[in-house]
Amino acid sequence: MDELKYELLTEISNRLEADLLESYLEANGIDVELFQESVGHSAFPVTIDMLGHVQVFVPKKKLKQAQKLLEKFTSQE
């Protein structure tokens, strides 16, 4: 079996913030995959337990760079 190429960077409880982080990382040359369990997409997202949480995955080879960018991103809030 092939080794996974992406690794979990962080988990965010807000889809808008996850989208902003995705844009920030991609602007700095890092591919991003977002994964979210949901009960459906709508203008008013529903958060039930873990259903509203968004997992942010990045390529393993760029994980350290992404972690540094994540620190900068979270310090700007």
MODELLER restraints for C-alpha pairs under 7 A, 6 or more apart:
rsr = mdl.restraints
at = mdl.atoms
rsr.add(forms.Gaussian(group=physical.xy_distance, feature=features.Distance(at['CA:5:A'], at['CA:59:A']), mean=5.68, stdev=0.5))
rsr.add(forms.Gaussian(group=physical.xy_distance, feature=features.Distance(at['CA:5:A'], at['CA:60:A']), mean=5.77, stdev=0.5))
rsr.add(forms.Gaussian(group=physical.xy_distance, feature=features.Distance(at['CA:6:A'], at['CA:57:A']), mean=5.90, stdev=0.5))
rsr.add(forms.Gaussian(group=physical.xy_distance, feature=features.Distance(at['CA:6:A'], at['CA:58:A']), mean=5.21, stdev=0.5))
rsr.add(forms.Gaussian(group=physical.xy_distance, feature=features.Distance(at['CA:6:A'], at['CA:59:A']), mean=4.21, stdev=0.5))
rsr.add(forms.Gaussian(group=physical.xy_distance, feature=features.Distance(at['CA:6:A'], at['CA:60:A']), mean=5.10, stdev=0.5))
rsr.add(forms.Gaussian(group=physical.xy_distance, feature=features.Distance(at['CA:7:A'], at['CA:57:A']), mean=5.28, stdev=0.5))
rsr.add(forms.Gaussian(group=physical.xy_distance, feature=features.Distance(at['CA:7:A'], at['CA:58:A']), mean=5.61, stdev=0.5))
rsr.add(forms.Gaussian(group=physical.xy_distance, feature=features.Distance(at['CA:7:A'], at['CA:59:A']), mean=6.14, stdev=0.5))
rsr.add(forms.Gaussian(group=physical.xy_distance, feature=features.Distance(at['CA:7:A'], at['CA:60:A']), mean=5.42, stdev=0.5))
rsr.add(forms.Gaussian(group=physical.xy_distance, feature=features.Distance(at['CA:8:A'], at['CA:55:A']), mean=6.87, stdev=0.5))
rsr.add(forms.Gaussian(group=physical.xy_distance, feature=features.Distance(at['CA:8:A'], at['CA:56:A']), mean=5.91, stdev=0.5))
rsr.add(forms.Gaussian(group=physical.xy_distance, feature=features.Distance(at['CA:8:A'], at['CA:57:A']), mean=4.41, stdev=0.5))
rsr.add(forms.Gaussian(group=physical.xy_distance, feature=features.Distance(at['CA:8:A'], at['CA:58:A']), mean=6.57, stdev=0.5))
rsr.add(forms.Gaussian(group=physical.xy_distance, feature=features.Distance(at['CA:9:A'], at['CA:56:A']), mean=5.58, stdev=0.5))
rsr.add(forms.Gaussian(group=physical.xy_distance, feature=features.Distance(at['CA:9:A'], at['CA:57:A']), mean=5.40, stdev=0.5))
rsr.add(forms.Gaussian(group=physical.xy_distance, feature=features.Distance(at['CA:9:A'], at['CA:58:A']), mean=6.38, stdev=0.5))
rsr.add(forms.Gaussian(group=physical.xy_distance, feature=features.Distance(at['CA:9:A'], at['CA:67:A']), mean=6.96, stdev=0.5))
rsr.add(forms.Gaussian(group=physical.xy_distance, feature=features.Distance(at['CA:10:A'], at['CA:55:A']), mean=6.08, stdev=0.5))
rsr.add(forms.Gaussian(group=physical.xy_distance, feature=features.Distance(at['CA:10:A'], at['CA:56:A']), mean=5.42, stdev=0.5))
rsr.add(forms.Gaussian(group=physical.xy_distance, feature=features.Distance(at['CA:11:A'], at['CA:53:A']), mean=6.59, stdev=0.5))
rsr.add(forms.Gaussian(group=physical.xy_distance, feature=features.Distance(at['CA:11:A'], at['CA:54:A']), mean=5.57, stdev=0.5))
rsr.add(forms.Gaussian(group=physical.xy_distance, feature=features.Distance(at['CA:11:A'], at['CA:55:A']), mean=4.40, stdev=0.5))
rsr.add(forms.Gaussian(group=physical.xy_distance, feature=features.Distance(at['CA:11:A'], at['CA:56:A']), mean=6.00, stdev=0.5))
rsr.add(forms.Gaussian(group=physical.xy_distance, feature=features.Distance(at['CA:12:A'], at['CA:18:A']), mean=6.25, stdev=0.5))
rsr.add(forms.Gaussian(group=physical.xy_distance, feature=features.Distance(at['CA:12:A'], at['CA:53:A']), mean=5.56, stdev=0.5))
rsr.add(forms.Gaussian(group=physical.xy_distance, feature=features.Distance(at['CA:12:A'], at['CA:54:A']), mean=5.13, stdev=0.5))
rsr.add(forms.Gaussian(group=physical.xy_distance, feature=features.Distance(at['CA:12:A'], at['CA:55:A']), mean=6.40, stdev=0.5))
rsr.add(forms.Gaussian(group=physical.xy_distance, feature=features.Distance(at['CA:13:A'], at['CA:52:A']), mean=6.00, stdev=0.5))
rsr.add(forms.Gaussian(group=physical.xy_distance, feature=features.Distance(at['CA:13:A'], at['CA:53:A']), mean=4.23, stdev=0.5))
rsr.add(forms.Gaussian(group=physical.xy_distance, feature=features.Distance(at['CA:13:A'], at['CA:54:A']), mean=6.08, stdev=0.5))
rsr.add(forms.Gaussian(group=physical.xy_distance, feature=features.Distance(at['CA:14:A'], at['CA:52:A']), mean=6.85, stdev=0.5))
rsr.add(forms.Gaussian(group=physical.xy_distance, feature=features.Distance(at['CA:14:A'], at['CA:53:A']), mean=6.41, stdev=0.5))
rsr.add(forms.Gaussian(group=physical.xy_distance, feature=features.Distance(at['CA:14:A'], at['CA:54:A']), mean=6.90, stdev=0.5))
rsr.add(forms.Gaussian(group=physical.xy_distance, feature=features.Distance(at['CA:15:A'], at['CA:54:A']), mean=6.30, stdev=0.5))
rsr.add(forms.Gaussian(group=physical.xy_distance, feature=features.Distance(at['CA:18:A'], at['CA:54:A']), mean=6.66, stdev=0.5))
rsr.add(forms.Gaussian(group=physical.xy_distance, feature=features.Distance(at['CA:22:A'], at['CA:32:A']), mean=6.01, stdev=0.5))
rsr.add(forms.Gaussian(group=physical.xy_distance, feature=features.Distance(at['CA:25:A'], at['CA:66:A']), mean=6.95, stdev=0.5))
rsr.add(forms.Gaussian(group=physical.xy_distance, feature=features.Distance(at['CA:26:A'], at['CA:32:A']), mean=6.82, stdev=0.5))
rsr.add(forms.Gaussian(group=physical.xy_distance, feature=features.Distance(at['CA:30:A'], at['CA:62:A']), mean=6.93, stdev=0.5))
rsr.add(forms.Gaussian(group=physical.xy_distance, feature=features.Distance(at['CA:31:A'], at['CA:58:A']), mean=6.04, stdev=0.5))
rsr.add(forms.Gaussian(group=physical.xy_distance, feature=features.Distance(at['CA:31:A'], at['CA:59:A']), mean=6.80, stdev=0.5))
rsr.add(forms.Gaussian(group=physical.xy_distance, feature=features.Distance(at['CA:32:A'], at['CA:56:A']), mean=6.83, stdev=0.5))
rsr.add(forms.Gaussian(group=physical.xy_distance, feature=features.Distance(at['CA:32:A'], at['CA:57:A']), mean=5.77, stdev=0.5))
rsr.add(forms.Gaussian(group=physical.xy_distance, feature=features.Distance(at['CA:32:A'], at['CA:58:A']), mean=4.99, stdev=0.5))
rsr.add(forms.Gaussian(group=physical.xy_distance, feature=features.Distance(at['CA:33:A'], at['CA:56:A']), mean=6.07, stdev=0.5))
rsr.add(forms.Gaussian(group=physical.xy_distance, feature=features.Distance(at['CA:33:A'], at['CA:57:A']), mean=5.08, stdev=0.5))
rsr.add(forms.Gaussian(group=physical.xy_distance, feature=features.Distance(at['CA:33:A'], at['CA:58:A']), mean=6.45, stdev=0.5))
rsr.add(forms.Gaussian(group=physical.xy_distance, feature=features.Distance(at['CA:34:A'], at['CA:54:A']), mean=6.49, stdev=0.5))
rsr.add(forms.Gaussian(group=physical.xy_distance, feature=features.Distance(at['CA:34:A'], at['CA:55:A']), mean=5.69, stdev=0.5))
rsr.add(forms.Gaussian(group=physical.xy_distance, feature=features.Distance(at['CA:34:A'], at['CA:56:A']), mean=4.87, stdev=0.5))
rsr.add(forms.Gaussian(group=physical.xy_distance, feature=features.Distance(at['CA:34:A'], at['CA:57:A']), mean=6.21, stdev=0.5))
rsr.add(forms.Gaussian(group=physical.xy_distance, feature=features.Distance(at['CA:35:A'], at['CA:54:A']), mean=5.65, stdev=0.5))
rsr.add(forms.Gaussian(group=physical.xy_distance, feature=features.Distance(at['CA:35:A'], at['CA:55:A']), mean=5.09, stdev=0.5))
rsr.add(forms.Gaussian(group=physical.xy_distance, feature=features.Distance(at['CA:35:A'], at['CA:56:A']), mean=6.66, stdev=0.5))
rsr.add(forms.Gaussian(group=physical.xy_distance, feature=features.Distance(at['CA:36:A'], at['CA:52:A']), mean=6.88, stdev=0.5))
rsr.add(forms.Gaussian(group=physical.xy_distance, feature=features.Distance(at['CA:36:A'], at['CA:53:A']), mean=6.13, stdev=0.5))
rsr.add(forms.Gaussian(group=physical.xy_distance, feature=features.Distance(at['CA:36:A'], at['CA:54:A']), mean=4.65, stdev=0.5))
rsr.add(forms.Gaussian(group=physical.xy_distance, feature=features.Distance(at['CA:36:A'], at['CA:55:A']), mean=6.34, stdev=0.5))
rsr.add(forms.Gaussian(group=physical.xy_distance, feature=features.Distance(at['CA:37:A'], at['CA:51:A']), mean=4.92, stdev=0.5))
rsr.add(forms.Gaussian(group=physical.xy_distance, feature=features.Distance(at['CA:37:A'], at['CA:52:A']), mean=6.70, stdev=0.5))
rsr.add(forms.Gaussian(group=physical.xy_distance, feature=features.Distance(at['CA:38:A'], at['CA:51:A']), mean=5.01, stdev=0.5))
rsr.add(forms.Gaussian(group=physical.xy_distance, feature=features.Distance(at['CA:38:A'], at['CA:52:A']), mean=6.19, stdev=0.5))
rsr.add(forms.Gaussian(group=physical.xy_distance, feature=features.Distance(at['CA:46:A'], at['CA:52:A']), mean=6.39, stdev=0.5))
